[in-house]
Amino acid sequence: MAGVRDYYLSTVAPKMMEEFNYKNRFQVPRFEKMVLNMGLGEGGRDRAIIDEAVSQMATICGQRPILTLVRKSIAAFKVRAGMPVGCKATLRGRRMFEFFERLVNVAVPQIRDFRGLPDTLDGRGNYNIGMDEIIVFPEVNPDKIKRSFGMHISIVTTAKTDAEGRRLLELLGFPFKRR
């Protein structure tokens, strides 16, 4: 499943070198990493919900996520230091490209009433997506889910501007809304 990586090297990088007048192939923006984050909210108190979230994220991304813990006790939020509040996984290399391919070709088109994703980048060429439900991924069996979780996905690139990051994602087939 290294199709996205091969396509990037053979087609996207030369096209971007031509469009942005890069003198060196190392100036061409590329994916650095993808960070998947799942917040548990009130579920952080129940060990069964934590284990379910960790196992679902592990099946989606192909590696075991780490738990995110509360750093400081806050009585108003009813949390104590060291309490789990979510899980996250950082994907790089082969797993990152495989996940991107599944995200673009399988998961995102299954979103109900899908007309494209907004093309708002963060100012440095990185893109963030919030998904309400993870059942759009084919690895997740909807019959075995006891509680529905959302997920935040950050696509971190080496692009210096939003125009470079947007063009990189467009050339790789990212489904942006039509203007």
C-alpha positions in Angstrom: 0.0 0.0 0.0 2.8 2.4 -0.7 0.8 3.9 -3.6 0.6 7.4 -2.1 4.3 7.5 -1.4 5.2 6.4 -4.9 2.7 8.8 -6.4 4.2 11.6 -4.4 7.8 10.8 -5.5 6.9 10.2 -9.2 4.2 12.9 -9.9 3.5 15.3 -7.0 7.1 16.3 -6.2 8.1 17.2 -9.8 4.8 19.1 -10.4 5.4 21.1 -7.2 9.0 21.8 -8.2 7.7 23.3 -11.4 4.8 25.3 -9.9 6.7 26.8 -7.0 10.1 27.1 -8.8 12.0 25.1 -6.2 15.7 24.7 -7.1 16.2 21.6 -5.0 14.0 18.5 -4.5 14.4 18.8 -0.8 12.5 22.1 -0.8 9.3 20.3 -1.9 6.8 20.0 1.0 6.1 16.5 2.2 4.2 14.8 5.0 6.1 14.9 8.3 3.6 13.1 10.5 0.0 12.5 11.3 -1.3 12.8 14.8 -4.6 11.1 15.8 -6.2 12.2 19.0 -9.3 10.9 20.7 -10.7 12.7 23.7 -12.8 10.6 26.2 -14.4 13.4 28.2 -16.5 11.8 31.0 -15.4 8.3 29.9 -12.0 8.9 31.4 -13.3 7.6 34.8 -14.4 4.2 33.4 -11.6 1.8 32.6 -13.7 -0.2 30.2 -14.4 2.9 28.0 -10.7 3.8 28.1 -9.7 0.2 26.9 -12.4 0.3 24.2 -11.1 3.7 22.9 -7.5 2.5 22.9 -8.4 -0.7 21.0 -10.5 1.1 18.4 -7.7 3.6 17.7 -5.2 0.8 17.5 -7.3 -1.0 14.9 -7.7 2.3 12.9 -4.1 3.4 12.8 -2.2 0.1 13.1 -0.2 0.9 16.3 -1.0 1.1 19.9 -1.8 4.7 21.1 -0.6 6.2 24.3 -2.9 7.5 27.0 -3.1 11.3 27.5 -3.2 12.1 31.2 -4.4 15.2 33.1 -1.4 17.3 34.2 -3.1 19.4 36.9 -6.0 18.7 39.2 -9.0 20.9 38.5 -12.0 20.5 40.8 -14.4 22.3 38.6 -13.8 19.8 35.8 -13.8 16.9 38.3 -10.4 15.7 37.2 -7.2 14.8 39.1 -3.6 14.8 38.0 -2.7 11.5 36.3 -6.2 10.7 35.3 -6.6 9.5 31.6 -8.7 11.9 29.4 -7.8 10.5 26.0 -5.4 8.7 23.7 -3.2 9.7 20.8 -1.0 8.1 18.2 1.6 9.7 16.0 2.0 8.0 12.6 5.1 8.3 10.5 6.6 6.6 7.4 4.7 3.6 5.9 1.8 3.7 8.4 1.3 7.4 7.8 0.9 6.9 4.1 -1.3 3.9 4.5 -3.6 5.8 6.9 -3.7 8.8 4.6 -4.7 6.5 1.7 -7.5 4.9 3.7 -8.7 8.3 5.0 -9.0 9.9 1.6 -10.2 6.9 -0.4 -12.4 5.1 2.1 -13.3 6.9 5.3 -14.0 10.5 4.3 -16.3 9.7 1.3 -18.5 7.6 3.7 -19.3 10.7 5.8 -23.0 11.4 5.5 -23.9 14.3 3.2 -20.2 14.7 2.2 -19.5 17.6 -0.1 -15.8 18.0 0.6 -13.7 19.2 3.5 -13.0 22.9 4.2 -9.6 24.0 2.9 -8.6 26.0 6.0 -5.0 25.4 6.9 -3.3 26.7 10.1 -1.0 29.3 8.5 2.0 26.9 8.3 0.7 24.4 5.8 -0.7 21.9 8.3 -4.3 20.6 8.1 -6.6 19.6 11.0 -9.8 17.5 10.7 -12.3 16.7 13.4 -14.4 13.6 12.9 -17.6 13.1 14.9 -17.7 9.3 14.5 -15.0 6.8 13.8 -17.4 4.2 12.3 -16.5 5.6 8.8 -13.3 3.6 9.0 -13.8 0.1 7.6 -11.7 -1.5 10.4 -14.2 -0.5 13.0 -17.1 -2.9 13.4 -20.2 -0.9 14.3 -21.9 -3.9 15.9 -19.1 -4.1 18.6 -19.1 -0.4 19.5 -20.6 0.3 22.9 -19.8 4.0 22.8 -19.2 6.3 19.9 -16.0 8.3 19.9 -14.8 11.3 17.8 -11.3 11.8 16.6 -9.1 14.7 15.7 -6.5 14.2 12.9 -3.6 16.6 12.3 -1.7 16.3 9.1 1.7 18.0 9.6 3.7 18.9 6.5 7.0 20.6 5.9 5.3 23.3 3.9 6.1 26.9 4.8 2.8 28.5 3.6 -0.8 27.5 3.3 -0.6 27.7 -0.5 2.1 25.1 -0.5 0.3 22.8 2.0 -3.0 23.1 0.2 -1.4 22.3 -3.2 0.4 19.3 -1.7 -2.9 17.9 -0.3 -4.8 18.7 -3.6 -2.2 16.9 -5.7 -2.4 13.8 -3.4 -6.2 13.7 -3.9 -7.5 15.3 -0.7 -11.2 16.0 -1.1 -11.5 19.8 -0.5 -14.8 21.6 -1.1 -15.1 23.2 -4.5 -14.9 27.0 -4.5 
